Every structure is written in C-alpha cells, then in structure tokens.
Amino acid sequence: MLLNAFFIVAFTLFFSPVSLADSDCNKSDADCDNSSDSTYEYWIKIKRLYPIDMGQWGGEEITSGATEAATDGRLFCLIAYRENLGRPKNRVLNDLEVRFDGPKQNGQYVLEGGSNHLPVTLTLVGADGDSQSGFSDNLLNAPFNVMASQQHQQCRNNEYILRAEIQRSDILNNAFTNRYESQFTLIAERYSPQLTVEVEFTVSIELEPVVRISGLEDMTIHYTAGSNVDQEQTFCVYGFGTTNFKIGGESTYGSGQFFLSNGNDNIEYGLAVGKVGSSGQGNTKALAEGGGYETHPSWQASDSIDCDNGNSENMRLNITIQNSEISGKPAGVYQDTAYLTVAPD
C-alpha cells in the first residue's frame, strides 16, 4: 500500500519596519530614523562612522588620520530618502543638512589632554566615484546642505571619509606629552517631515617624547699627505617632552667599522659626536658602527625645532682618519653614507 502524506506547516513572521527597510539599522554602528504617512515612508541614516585614532606623533609636520572602512570595505554613509509604502518602492533621495558638535577654542575644534587643548582640523570628504565625489568641507561652517543625487540610490553610493589633521606648530605651541582625545557628534537632519540622526565619535592622538635631528650636511674630506684627518660640523637635536637623548651610527659600506669605499679598497674612519662648545671636556663619544647608542649627561636637546634656524646648533659631529689608513691606497674617490639615529633616552 502506498501512503501519501501531506504536511501543512504554518509560519508566522514578525518584523519591524526598521529591519524590513535596512538590516544595518539594527547594528551598533548605525543610527536611523523614520516616519510614514498614508503614502510614503521617510528615512534618514548615518552608518559606519568609526573613531579616528591618529596613533603616536613622530615629529611629522602634519599628522593625519581618517575614519576606517568596515571589514567589507564600506565607508561611512549619509543618506535621506522616501519610498512608497507599497510596491514598487520607487525610492527618491532627499536633501539633508549636516552639522557637527564638539569642543572648540578660539574658533577651532580641539582635542583635550587634561587642561590643555590641541587644535585639530576636521574635514568631511565625499568618497571618489560616489554621489558627493569632490565634496570637501572643514566643518567649521556647519550646518551645510548635502544635495541629493537621484543617480546614487544606495547607501554604498553615498559614502564619505572624515579626516583629521594636526599641525606640528600647534603641537609645539599648545601641547605636552599626553593623550589628547575629544568626542564629537555628527548630526544629520531632513525636513518635511523632520527627522534627525546623530552619531558620536572620538578623535585621539598620543604625544610621547620625541627627538629630532637636523642640520647635517654632506662632508668633503680634505687630506694633506702625511697628516691625520680631523674635520667636524655642527647639527641640531630637538626634543619634545624630553631633553635627554642618545645617538647611534651606521655605515653603508662598513660592518662593525665605518668605511669609506672605492670599489675593493676601503679606508676606515672614526665618527664621534659631542656637545657644541665643550671640546675636550669628556662629552665627546665615539660611535661604534651598528653597535647601539651613546649618550652623555651634558647632552641637552634644544627646545627649538631647528635650533633657531641653525644659528644655535647644539651638537657636533667629528670625522677622524689616521694617515696610516690613507697612505698607500690607490688614488680615487672614497665615499660612505653614514646614518645617525637619535632617540629619547
């Protein structure tokens, strides 16, 4: 006997308008608002706006950071639109107004580190190829209007990048070693009907002690037959958040020694550093090629980024070559590129 069995299973599906319209609106990195009338449903959304961590300042003239993309590569988006309640949806994009809120001082946005304030420039930029490609605003003139583009219907076509920049001069003039961080709010509104969304995000930078070397120039060695070589030049070591530093040296052609090279022939030379104006007082240290750092208690970093435009350089570099190293060597040009590395001590 053949038995045919038929099963009827009834499913009841419950859903909210938000999840129907956009599942991303249920996520923690999205803020959405909507309303409806007898004909349309209206939406405004901010999605995937993440914090900007500018990392640790390394002495750069301009330090920058930007909002990161999601794991799938999507950037943060701003969008407002209306859709039919029924089918077809026939989405129509709407204009929206954007403004920012956050700590300011003297007309500039600032990051806060204790009682100190560090100016930061925030710029909203339209993503390349999207509806607002080419758009850029420094946010100080907010609120501003974002005009809808009907050719770009989806959130992925209305993406933006938020950039943060800090000038080195502002760090030197306003800040100390510390973590600087502020919370800002991006607010988007649409009208008729009025809907508002807002997302808070942080911008931060870490200011650790930094030292910087500058003022070194190429040297041409002058050799007089029968004499040792002893030449020097001065340079600048600047310190932010510290006055103590150490210096190490490396040679392009040497390995454990500093060498001037001319093909198969080498001339060993000595490289030493010391404090300007105190030759012979024990603070000059010979560097070991690739052998780590040297320092001395009398070495003090300058508080001027370039030692007063090079007029008050605080360190000197000394090159020595023994006559015995040079005599008997074939004629030619002997050269090396030496690298000095300076670090906080």
C-alpha contacts under 8 A as a table, 3 or more apart, distances in Angstrom:
res1	aa1	res2	aa2	distance
15	F	19	S	6.78
15	F	20	L	6.92
16	S	19	S	5.58
16	S	20	L	6.40
17	P	20	L	5.14
17	P	21	A	6.18
18	V	21	A	5.30
18	V	22	D	6.08
18	V	23	S	7.08
18	V	25	C	6.56
18	V	26	N	7.41
19	S	22	D	5.31
19	S	23	S	4.70
19	S	24	D	7.84
19	S	25	C	6.98
19	S	26	N	6.76
20	L	23	S	6.86
22	D	25	C	5.70
22	D	26	N	7.92
23	S	26	N	5.69
23	S	27	K	7.56
24	D	27	K	5.36
24	D	30	A	6.62
24	D	47	K	7.78
25	C	30	A	5.39
25	C	31	D	6.33
25	C	32	C	5.93
25	C	47	K	7.84
26	N	30	A	7.22
27	K	30	A	5.74
28	S	31	D	7.89
29	D	47	K	5.90
29	D	48	R	5.07
29	D	49	L	6.73
29	D	50	Y	7.62
30	A	45	K	7.28
30	A	46	I	5.77
30	A	47	K	4.18
30	A	48	R	6.06
30	A	49	L	7.82
30	A	199	V	7.91
31	D	45	K	5.87
31	D	46	I	5.41
31	D	47	K	6.37
31	D	197	V	6.00
31	D	198	E	6.68
31	D	199	V	6.75
32	C	43	W	7.18
32	C	44	I	5.80
32	C	45	K	4.42
32	C	46	I	6.50
32	C	197	V	6.10
33	D	43	W	5.86
33	D	44	I	5.54
33	D	45	K	6.63
33	D	195	L	6.21
33	D	196	T	6.55
33	D	197	V	6.27
34	N	41	E	7.03
34	N	42	Y	5.29
34	N	43	W	4.49
34	N	44	I	6.54
34	N	195	L	6.79
35	S	41	E	5.84
35	S	42	Y	5.33
35	S	43	W	6.96
35	S	193	P	7.77
35	S	195	L	7.86
36	S	39	T	7.46
36	S	40	Y	5.57
36	S	41	E	4.15
36	S	42	Y	5.85
37	D	40	Y	5.58
37	D	41	E	6.60
38	S	85	L	7.78
39	T	84	N	6.07
39	T	85	L	5.84
40	Y	82	R	6.34
40	Y	83	E	5.49
40	Y	84	N	4.57
40	Y	85	L	5.14
41	E	82	R	5.56
41	E	83	E	5.33
41	E	84	N	6.24
41	E	85	L	5.91
42	Y	80	A	7.73
42	Y	81	Y	5.99
42	Y	82	R	4.36
42	Y	83	E	6.58
42	Y	193	P	7.66
43	W	80	A	5.50
43	W	81	Y	5.40
43	W	82	R	6.11
43	W	195	L	7.62
44	I	78	L	7.73
44	I	79	I	5.76
44	I	80	A	4.18
44	I	81	Y	6.60
44	I	188	A	7.80
44	I	189	E	7.44
44	I	190	R	7.07
44	I	195	L	6.72
44	I	196	T	7.18
44	I	197	V	6.98
45	K	77	C	7.66
45	K	78	L	5.82
45	K	79	I	5.43
45	K	80	A	6.42
45	K	188	A	8.00
45	K	197	V	6.61
46	I	49	L	7.36
46	I	76	F	7.21
46	I	77	C	5.68
46	I	78	L	4.90
46	I	79	I	6.91
46	I	188	A	7.70
46	I	197	V	6.91
46	I	198	E	7.30
46	I	199	V	7.26
47	K	76	F	5.37
47	K	77	C	5.36
47	K	78	L	6.96
48	R	69	A	7.75
48	R	70	A	6.89
48	R	74	R	7.99
48	R	75	L	6.52
48	R	76	F	4.43
48	R	77	C	6.88
49	L	67	T	6.92
49	L	75	L	7.75
49	L	76	F	5.03
49	L	77	C	7.71
49	L	199	V	7.37
49	L	201	F	7.17
50	Y	67	T	5.81
50	Y	68	E	6.50
50	Y	76	F	7.90
50	Y	201	F	6.32
51	P	67	T	6.34
51	P	68	E	7.85
51	P	201	F	5.09
51	P	202	T	4.89
51	P	203	V	6.05
52	I	65	G	6.26
52	I	66	A	5.70
52	I	67	T	5.32
52	I	68	E	7.45
52	I	164	A	7.60
52	I	201	F	7.72
52	I	202	T	6.20
52	I	203	V	4.72
52	I	204	S	6.50
53	D	65	G	6.71
53	D	66	A	7.88
53	D	202	T	7.91
53	D	203	V	5.90
53	D	204	S	5.11
53	D	205	I	6.31
54	M	57	W	7.91
54	M	63	T	7.48
54	M	64	S	6.37
54	M	65	G	4.95
54	M	66	A	7.84
54	M	203	V	7.39
54	M	204	S	5.90
54	M	205	I	4.93
54	M	206	E	7.62
55	G	204	S	7.46
55	G	205	I	5.33
55	G	206	E	5.89
56	Q	205	I	6.00
56	Q	206	E	4.56
56	Q	207	L	5.95
56	Q	208	E	6.91
57	W	60	E	7.02
57	W	63	T	6.92
57	W	205	I	7.10
57	W	206	E	6.30
57	W	207	L	5.61
57	W	208	E	7.04
58	G	210	V	6.45
59	G	168	R	7.09
59	G	210	V	6.48
59	G	211	V	7.68
59	G	212	R	7.14
60	E	63	T	6.03
60	E	168	R	6.53
61	E	167	Q	6.05
61	E	168	R	4.73
61	E	169	S	7.56
62	I	165	E	6.64
62	I	166	I	5.80
62	I	167	Q	4.80
62	I	168	R	5.83
63	T	165	E	5.61
63	T	166	I	5.23
63	T	167	Q	6.52
63	T	168	R	7.40
64	S	163	R	7.17
64	S	164	A	5.52
64	S	165	E	4.36
64	S	166	I	6.45
65	G	163	R	5.82
65	G	164	A	5.26
65	G	165	E	6.64
66	A	161	I	6.72
66	A	162	L	5.58
66	A	163	R	4.30
66	A	164	A	6.06
67	T	75	L	7.94
67	T	76	F	8.00
67	T	161	I	6.06
67	T	162	L	5.51
67	T	163	R	6.67
68	E	75	L	7.09
69	A	72	D	7.60
69	A	73	G	5.22
69	A	74	R	5.40
69	A	75	L	4.67
69	A	76	F	7.24
70	A	73	G	5.18
70	A	74	R	5.33
70	A	75	L	6.38
71	T	74	R	7.47
74	R	156	R	6.86
74	R	159	E	7.88
75	L	156	R	7.71
75	L	159	E	5.65
75	L	160	Y	6.34
75	L	161	I	6.92
76	F	159	E	5.45
76	F	160	Y	5.72
76	F	161	I	6.97
77	C	155	C	5.83
77	C	156	R	6.93
77	C	158	N	5.50
77	C	159	E	4.20
77	C	160	Y	5.91
78	L	155	C	7.02
78	L	158	N	6.15
78	L	159	E	6.64
78	L	160	Y	7.68
78	L	188	A	7.84
79	I	93	L	7.63
79	I	94	N	7.90
79	I	96	L	7.63
79	I	155	C	6.24
79	I	158	N	6.53
80	A	93	L	5.87
80	A	94	N	5.23
80	A	95	D	6.71
80	A	96	L	6.46
80	A	190	R	7.02
81	Y	91	R	6.62
81	Y	92	V	5.45
81	Y	93	L	4.04
81	Y	94	N	4.90
82	R	91	R	5.75
82	R	92	V	5.39
82	R	93	L	6.45
82	R	94	N	7.29
83	E	89	K	5.13
83	E	90	N	5.79
83	E	91	R	4.59
83	E	92	V	6.47
84	N	87	R	6.80
84	N	88	P	6.94
84	N	89	K	4.67
84	N	90	N	6.26
84	N	91	R	7.24
85	L	89	K	6.82
86	G	89	K	6.29
87	R	90	N	7.96
91	R	153	Q	7.29
92	V	150	Q	6.71
92	V	153	Q	7.71
93	L	148	A	5.67
93	L	149	S	6.80
93	L	150	Q	5.90
93	L	153	Q	6.84
94	N	147	M	7.48
94	N	148	A	5.32
94	N	190	R	7.63
95	D	145	N	7.03
95	D	146	V	5.72
95	D	147	M	4.79
95	D	148	A	4.83
95	D	190	R	6.80
96	L	145	N	5.84
96	L	146	V	5.36
96	L	147	M	6.87
96	L	148	A	7.66
96	L	188	A	6.62
96	L	189	E	5.62
96	L	190	R	4.78
96	L	191	Y	7.67
97	E	143	P	6.41
97	E	144	F	5.64
97	E	145	N	4.46
97	E	146	V	6.06
97	E	188	A	5.57
97	E	189	E	5.16
97	E	190	R	6.31
98	V	142	A	6.79
98	V	143	P	5.31
98	V	144	F	5.50
98	V	145	N	6.26
98	V	146	V	7.27
98	V	186	L	7.29
98	V	187	I	5.75
98	V	188	A	4.56
98	V	189	E	6.55
99	R	139	L	7.32
99	R	142	A	4.81
99	R	143	P	4.25
99	R	144	F	6.62
99	R	186	L	6.21
99	R	187	I	5.34
99	R	188	A	6.57
100	F	139	L	6.74
100	F	142	A	6.53
100	F	143	P	7.35
100	F	184	F	7.09
100	F	185	T	5.62
100	F	186	L	4.82
100	F	187	I	6.02
101	D	184	F	5.69
101	D	185	T	5.06
101	D	186	L	6.70
101	D	187	I	7.82
102	G	109	Y	6.90
102	G	182	S	7.53
102	G	183	Q	6.41
102	G	184	F	4.48
102	G	185	T	6.38
103	P	109	Y	5.83
103	P	110	V	5.90
103	P	111	L	7.50
103	P	182	S	7.21
103	P	183	Q	7.85
103	P	184	F	7.49
104	K	107	G	6.09
104	K	108	Q	5.19
104	K	109	Y	4.29
104	K	110	V	5.46
105	Q	108	Q	5.38
105	Q	109	Y	6.45
105	Q	110	V	6.54
105	Q	117	H	7.88
105	Q	119	P	7.91
107	G	140	L	7.97
108	Q	119	P	6.16
108	Q	120	V	7.13
108	Q	121	T	7.47
108	Q	140	L	7.52
109	Y	119	P	5.82
109	Y	120	V	5.58
109	Y	121	T	6.61
109	Y	122	L	7.67
110	V	117	H	5.75
110	V	118	L	5.09
110	V	119	P	4.27
110	V	120	V	5.30
110	V	182	S	7.28
111	L	117	H	5.65
111	L	118	L	5.02
111	L	119	P	6.38
111	L	120	V	6.67
111	L	180	Y	5.38
111	L	181	E	4.92
111	L	182	S	4.89
111	L	203	V	7.37
111	L	204	S	7.10
112	E	115	S	7.15
112	E	116	N	6.00
112	E	117	H	4.80
112	E	118	L	6.41
112	E	180	Y	5.02
112	E	181	E	5.30
112	E	182	S	5.77
113	G	116	N	5.23
113	G	117	H	6.25
113	G	118	L	7.78
113	G	178	N	6.27
113	G	179	R	5.88
113	G	180	Y	4.41
113	G	181	E	6.60
116	N	174	N	7.07
116	N	175	A	6.46
117	H	174	N	6.70
117	H	175	A	7.00
117	H	180	Y	7.94
118	L	170	D	6.74
118	L	171	I	6.65
118	L	174	N	6.04
118	L	175	A	6.25
118	L	180	Y	7.37
119	P	166	I	6.74
119	P	170	D	6.56
120	V	164	A	6.53
120	V	165	E	5.76
120	V	166	I	5.07
120	V	167	Q	7.85
121	T	138	N	6.88
121	T	163	R	7.98
121	T	164	A	5.54
121	T	165	E	5.15
121	T	166	I	6.50
122	L	138	N	5.56
122	L	139	L	6.40
122	L	162	L	6.93
122	L	163	R	5.62
122	L	164	A	4.66
122	L	165	E	6.71
123	T	136	S	6.64
123	T	137	D	5.45
123	T	138	N	4.13
123	T	139	L	6.10
123	T	162	L	5.75
123	T	163	R	5.13
123	T	164	A	6.52
124	L	135	F	7.84
124	L	136	S	5.55
124	L	137	D	5.34
124	L	138	N	6.34
124	L	139	L	6.92
124	L	160	Y	6.88
124	L	161	I	6.01
124	L	162	L	4.66
124	L	163	R	6.43
125	V	133	S	7.70
125	V	134	G	7.22
125	V	135	F	5.55
125	V	136	S	4.46
125	V	137	D	6.78
125	V	160	Y	5.62
125	V	161	I	5.21
125	V	162	L	6.25
125	V	163	R	7.62
126	G	130	D	6.98
126	G	131	S	7.60
126	G	132	Q	4.73
126	G	133	S	4.62
126	G	134	G	5.93
126	G	135	F	5.01
126	G	136	S	6.54
126	G	158	N	7.87
126	G	159	E	6.46
126	G	160	Y	4.56
126	G	161	I	6.37
127	A	130	D	5.62
127	A	132	Q	6.81
127	A	133	S	5.35
127	A	134	G	7.71
127	A	158	N	7.75
127	A	159	E	5.57
127	A	160	Y	4.89
127	A	161	I	6.31
128	D	132	Q	7.96
128	D	133	S	4.89
128	D	134	G	7.20
129	G	132	Q	7.94
129	G	133	S	5.59
130	D	133	S	5.22
130	D	152	H	7.34
130	D	157	N	4.98
130	D	158	N	5.70
130	D	159	E	6.58
131	S	148	A	7.90
131	S	149	S	6.04
131	S	151	Q	7.73
131	S	152	H	5.83
131	S	157	N	6.09
131	S	158	N	5.49
131	S	159	E	7.90
132	Q	135	F	5.41
132	Q	158	N	6.82
132	Q	159	E	7.87
132	Q	160	Y	7.95
137	D	140	L	7.97
137	D	141	N	7.86
138	N	141	N	7.22
139	L	142	A	5.28
139	L	143	P	7.83
141	N	144	F	7.07
149	S	152	H	5.68
149	S	153	Q	7.70
150	Q	153	Q	6.15
152	H	157	N	5.38
152	H	158	N	6.92
153	Q	157	N	6.77
154	Q	157	N	5.34
154	Q	158	N	6.85
155	C	158	N	5.13
155	C	159	E	6.80
156	R	159	E	5.95
164	A	203	V	7.67
166	I	170	D	7.08
166	I	171	I	7.56
167	Q	170	D	5.30
167	Q	171	I	6.64
168	R	171	I	5.06
168	R	172	L	6.25
169	S	172	L	5.13
169	S	173	N	6.02
170	D	173	N	5.10
170	D	174	N	5.71
170	D	175	A	7.48
171	I	174	N	5.41
171	I	175	A	5.04
171	I	176	F	7.68
172	L	175	A	6.12
172	L	176	F	7.92
172	L	240	F	7.68
176	F	207	L	7.13
176	F	240	F	7.86
176	F	241	G	6.44
177	T	206	E	7.76
177	T	207	L	4.78
177	T	208	E	5.17
177	T	209	P	6.36
177	T	240	F	7.85
177	T	241	G	5.68
178	N	206	E	6.22
178	N	207	L	5.22
178	N	208	E	6.71
179	R	204	S	7.23
179	R	205	I	6.00
179	R	206	E	4.51
179	R	207	L	5.99
180	Y	204	S	5.52
180	Y	205	I	5.40
180	Y	206	E	6.30
180	Y	207	L	7.61
181	E	202	T	6.79
181	E	203	V	5.62
181	E	204	S	4.16
181	E	205	I	6.58
182	S	202	T	5.63
182	S	203	V	5.73
182	S	204	S	6.68
183	Q	200	E	6.67
183	Q	201	F	5.69
183	Q	202	T	4.39
183	Q	203	V	6.64
184	F	200	E	5.63
184	F	201	F	5.44
184	F	202	T	5.99
184	F	203	V	7.73
185	T	198	E	6.53
185	T	199	V	5.58
185	T	200	E	4.33
185	T	201	F	6.25
186	L	198	E	5.44
186	L	199	V	5.36
186	L	200	E	6.39
186	L	201	F	7.88
187	I	196	T	7.17
187	I	197	V	5.85
187	I	198	E	4.25
187	I	199	V	6.69
188	A	196	T	5.79
188	A	197	V	5.42
188	A	198	E	6.23
189	E	194	Q	6.92
189	E	195	L	5.64
189	E	196	T	4.46
189	E	197	V	6.56
190	R	193	P	7.10
190	R	194	Q	5.38
190	R	195	L	5.39
190	R	196	T	6.69
191	Y	194	Q	4.05
191	Y	195	L	6.55
208	E	241	G	7.07
209	P	239	G	7.36
209	P	240	F	5.48
209	P	241	G	4.56
209	P	242	T	5.75
209	P	344	P	6.77
210	V	239	G	5.81
210	V	240	F	5.06
210	V	241	G	6.68
210	V	242	T	7.25
210	V	343	A	7.49
210	V	344	P	6.54
211	V	237	V	6.74
211	V	238	Y	5.44
211	V	239	G	4.36
211	V	240	F	6.21
211	V	242	T	7.72
211	V	245	F	7.20
211	V	301	A	7.61
211	V	342	V	6.73
211	V	343	A	5.98
211	V	344	P	6.05
212	R	237	V	5.57
212	R	238	Y	5.10
212	R	239	G	6.51
212	R	305	I	7.81
212	R	342	V	6.87
212	R	343	A	7.98
213	I	235	F	7.47
213	I	236	C	5.69
213	I	237	V	4.61
213	I	238	Y	6.49
213	I	341	T	7.99
213	I	342	V	6.66
214	S	235	F	6.16
214	S	236	C	5.23
214	S	237	V	6.59
214	S	306	D	6.78
215	G	234	T	7.47
215	G	235	F	4.73
215	G	236	C	5.81
215	G	306	D	7.73
215	G	310	G	6.84
216	L	233	Q	7.63
216	L	234	T	7.22
216	L	235	F	5.45
216	L	236	C	7.94
221	I	229	V	7.67
221	I	231	Q	7.44
222	H	229	V	7.28
223	Y	227	S	7.30
223	Y	228	N	7.59
223	Y	229	V	6.17
224	T	227	S	5.60
224	T	228	N	7.74
224	T	229	V	7.90
225	A	323	N	7.68
225	A	327	S	7.84
226	G	323	N	6.06
226	G	327	S	7.81
227	S	322	Q	7.70
227	S	323	N	5.51
228	N	320	T	7.30
228	N	321	I	5.81
228	N	322	Q	4.81
228	N	323	N	4.64
229	V	319	I	7.42
229	V	320	T	5.17
229	V	321	I	4.84
229	V	322	Q	6.46
229	V	323	N	7.20
230	D	318	N	7.04
230	D	319	I	5.72
230	D	320	T	4.57
230	D	321	I	6.80
231	Q	318	N	5.75
231	Q	319	I	5.23
231	Q	320	T	6.63
232	E	316	R	6.71
232	E	317	L	5.32
232	E	318	N	4.24
232	E	319	I	5.97
233	Q	316	R	5.56
233	Q	317	L	5.40
233	Q	318	N	6.79
234	T	276	V	7.17
234	T	313	E	6.23
234	T	314	N	7.24
234	T	315	M	5.55
234	T	316	R	4.01
234	T	317	L	6.05
235	F	310	G	7.68
235	F	313	E	5.30
235	F	314	N	6.52
235	F	315	M	5.27
235	F	316	R	5.79
235	F	317	L	7.44
236	C	302	S	7.52
236	C	306	D	6.41
236	C	307	C	5.91
236	C	310	G	7.21
236	C	312	S	7.98
236	C	313	E	4.69
236	C	314	N	5.49
236	C	315	M	5.89
237	V	301	A	5.36
237	V	302	S	6.15
237	V	306	D	7.84
237	V	307	C	7.69
237	V	313	E	7.69
237	V	314	N	6.78
237	V	315	M	6.96
237	V	342	V	7.99
238	Y	301	A	4.90
238	Y	302	S	4.55
238	Y	303	D	5.98
238	Y	304	S	6.30
238	Y	305	I	5.45
238	Y	306	D	6.85
238	Y	307	C	7.14
239	G	242	T	5.47
239	G	243	T	5.58
239	G	244	N	7.78
239	G	301	A	5.00
239	G	302	S	5.93
239	G	303	D	6.06
239	G	305	I	7.70
240	F	243	T	7.55
240	F	303	D	7.16
242	T	245	F	7.85
242	T	301	A	7.47
242	T	344	P	7.02
243	T	300	Q	5.13
243	T	301	A	4.57
243	T	302	S	7.21
244	N	297	P	7.80
244	N	299	W	6.86
244	N	300	Q	5.83
244	N	301	A	6.34
244	N	344	P	6.02
244	N	345	D	5.29
245	F	295	T	6.67
245	F	299	W	7.35
245	F	300	Q	7.44
245	F	301	A	7.05
245	F	342	V	6.71
245	F	343	A	5.55
245	F	344	P	4.34
245	F	345	D	4.42
246	K	293	Y	5.72
246	K	294	E	5.42
246	K	295	T	4.63
246	K	296	H	7.86
246	K	342	V	5.67
246	K	343	A	5.50
246	K	344	P	6.32
246	K	345	D	5.66
247	I	293	Y	5.03
247	I	294	E	5.37
247	I	295	T	6.51
247	I	340	L	6.66
247	I	341	T	5.53
247	I	342	V	4.54
247	I	343	A	6.62
248	G	287	L	6.50
248	G	288	A	7.70
248	G	289	E	7.81
248	G	290	G	7.28
248	G	291	G	7.40
248	G	292	G	5.58
248	G	293	Y	4.31
248	G	294	E	6.30
248	G	340	L	5.68
248	G	341	T	5.13
248	G	342	V	6.57
249	G	287	L	6.14
249	G	288	A	6.85
249	G	289	E	5.52
249	G	290	G	6.09
249	G	291	G	7.72
249	G	292	G	7.68
249	G	293	Y	7.71
249	G	338	A	6.89
249	G	339	Y	5.50
249	G	340	L	4.59
249	G	341	T	6.26
250	E	254	G	7.79
250	E	258	F	7.41
250	E	289	E	4.89
250	E	290	G	5.10
250	E	338	A	5.60
250	E	339	Y	5.07
250	E	340	L	6.67
251	S	254	G	5.06
251	S	255	S	7.18
251	S	257	Q	7.47
251	S	258	F	5.40
251	S	259	F	6.83
251	S	289	E	6.41
251	S	290	G	7.75
251	S	336	D	6.78
251	S	337	T	6.15
251	S	338	A	4.61
251	S	339	Y	6.44
252	T	259	F	7.95
252	T	336	D	6.06
252	T	337	T	5.45
252	T	338	A	6.24
253	Y	258	F	7.24
253	Y	259	F	5.68
253	Y	260	L	6.96
253	Y	261	S	6.56
253	Y	336	D	6.40
253	Y	337	T	7.85
254	G	257	Q	5.06
254	G	258	F	4.87
254	G	259	F	4.86
254	G	260	L	7.97
254	G	289	E	7.39
255	S	258	F	7.21
255	S	289	E	6.79
255	S	290	G	7.34
256	G	288	A	6.79
256	G	289	E	4.86
256	G	290	G	6.09
256	G	291	G	7.16
257	Q	268	E	6.93
257	Q	269	Y	7.83
257	Q	288	A	6.93
257	Q	289	E	5.19
258	F	268	E	5.72
258	F	269	Y	5.57
258	F	270	G	6.55
258	F	271	L	7.48
258	F	289	E	6.01
259	F	266	N	5.93
259	F	267	I	5.44
259	F	268	E	4.53
259	F	269	Y	6.02
259	F	335	Q	7.97
259	F	336	D	6.59
260	L	266	N	5.50
260	L	267	I	5.01
260	L	268	E	6.32
260	L	269	Y	7.22
260	L	334	Y	5.12
260	L	335	Q	4.57
260	L	336	D	4.90
261	S	264	N	7.30
261	S	265	D	5.94
261	S	266	N	4.49
261	S	267	I	6.47
261	S	333	V	8.00
261	S	334	Y	4.83
261	S	335	Q	5.32
261	S	336	D	6.39
262	N	265	D	5.23
262	N	266	N	6.21
262	N	332	G	6.85
262	N	333	V	6.13
262	N	334	Y	4.77
262	N	335	Q	6.89
263	G	266	N	7.70
265	D	329	K	7.40
265	D	330	P	7.77
266	N	334	Y	7.47
267	I	325	E	5.81
267	I	326	I	6.41
267	I	334	Y	7.56
268	E	321	I	6.91
268	E	325	E	6.53
269	Y	319	I	6.88
269	Y	320	T	5.72
269	Y	321	I	4.76
269	Y	322	Q	7.50
270	G	286	A	7.23
270	G	287	L	7.80
270	G	318	N	7.91
270	G	319	I	5.67
270	G	320	T	4.98
270	G	321	I	6.31
271	L	286	A	5.93
271	L	287	L	5.86
271	L	317	L	7.17
271	L	318	N	5.77
271	L	319	I	5.00
271	L	320	T	6.69
272	A	284	T	6.50
272	A	285	K	5.36
272	A	286	A	4.03
272	A	287	L	5.47
272	A	317	L	5.86
272	A	318	N	5.11
272	A	319	I	6.74
273	V	284	T	5.46
273	V	285	K	5.47
273	V	286	A	6.53
273	V	287	L	7.44
273	V	315	M	7.06
273	V	316	R	5.63
273	V	317	L	4.60
273	V	318	N	6.10
274	G	278	S	7.93
274	G	279	S	7.59
274	G	283	N	5.60
274	G	284	T	4.00
274	G	285	K	6.16
274	G	299	W	7.53
274	G	315	M	5.76
274	G	316	R	5.45
274	G	317	L	6.76
275	K	278	S	6.02
275	K	279	S	7.46
275	K	283	N	6.53
275	K	284	T	6.86
275	K	298	S	7.25
275	K	299	W	5.97
275	K	314	N	6.14
275	K	315	M	4.63
275	K	316	R	6.07
276	V	279	S	7.27
276	V	313	E	7.42
276	V	314	N	5.24
276	V	315	M	4.85
276	V	316	R	5.55
278	S	281	Q	5.72
278	S	283	N	7.55
279	S	282	G	7.58
279	S	283	N	7.63
279	S	284	T	7.16
280	G	283	N	7.57
280	G	284	T	7.53
281	Q	284	T	7.70
282	G	285	K	7.98
283	N	296	H	6.00
283	N	298	S	6.79
283	N	299	W	7.80
285	K	294	E	6.62
285	K	295	T	7.40
285	K	296	H	7.91
286	A	294	E	7.96
287	L	291	G	7.58
287	L	293	Y	7.54
287	L	294	E	6.78
288	A	291	G	4.89
288	A	292	G	7.20
289	E	292	G	7.93
295	T	299	W	7.21
295	T	345	D	7.99
296	H	299	W	5.57
297	P	300	Q	7.76
299	W	315	M	7.96
300	Q	314	N	7.81
301	A	314	N	7.53
302	S	305	I	7.26
302	S	307	C	6.22
302	S	314	N	7.07
303	D	307	C	7.49
304	S	307	C	4.82
304	S	308	D	5.96
305	I	308	D	7.52
306	D	309	N	5.24
306	D	310	G	5.98
306	D	313	E	7.91
307	C	310	G	5.18
307	C	311	N	6.46
307	C	312	S	5.21
307	C	313	E	5.29
307	C	314	N	7.39
308	D	311	N	5.39
308	D	312	S	5.83
308	D	313	E	7.77
309	N	312	S	7.65
310	G	313	E	5.52
321	I	325	E	6.89
321	I	326	I	7.76
322	Q	325	E	5.40
322	Q	326	I	7.05
323	N	326	I	5.29
323	N	327	S	6.12
324	S	327	S	5.42
325	E	329	K	7.90
326	I	329	K	5.74
